[in-house]
Amino acid sequence: KIPLTFDDSPFLIKNANFVLLRELAEKTVLACEAPVNSPCTVRAGIYEMLSLLGESSLEVGNKRFSPIAPGIEYLRKNPQSSLSVEELAKVCHVSSANFRKLFKEYSGKSPASYRIDRKLELAKRMLESEKVSFTYIAEALGFESEAYFSRLFKACTGIGVTEYIQQVRVHRACQLLRETSRSVPEISEEIGYGDANY
């Protein structure tokens, strides 16, 4: 079996963030090759790469989308915001119908679907990198409630939040066991399990 590697050869995609794309590709390959394969982590990595490639190929600077560029950037950076499409359209000096039409053409999604996908992407990152509660994530990302966040997460990813966290922890533990000489209790503590027998 020949391992996949990523050198410094240029990708043939204009304006792509090659450093981030390479990191995501390497992370996804490691997830594929992990002893305990986490389909959720692999899928998340692939979706992140596709999202990054999509953003690169549909430049906001494209004249076709320039009227709604402020709205696109705002939604990308602030998915938790409660600004309506009408308010975003007003900021862009276009009608809400035109904003929706151009946004769908730009992203392939409605502004509402894009906002939800972006929130869930950020939620996954928070779940993977931080020890935060569901309540905190729901509030920080502007979900109506913790229950709504949990239902939406499961509907969109196919697994519940708790199962996702467990998969991430198992993957992280396997990675630490391979890369370090730390003991199982130390690793268990780091990934959030007080009981090393878990």
Secondary structure, 3 states (H helix, E strand, C coil): CCCCCCCCCCCCCCCCCHHHHHHHHHHHHHHHHCCCCCHHHHHHHHHHHHHHHHHHHCCCCCCCCHHHHHHHHHHHHCCCCCCCHHHHHHHHCCCHHHHHHHHHHHHCCCHHHHHHHHHHHHHHHHHHHCCCCHHHHHHHCCCCCHHHHHHHHHHHHCCCHHHHHHHHHHHHHHHHHHHCCCCHHHHHHHCCCCCCCC
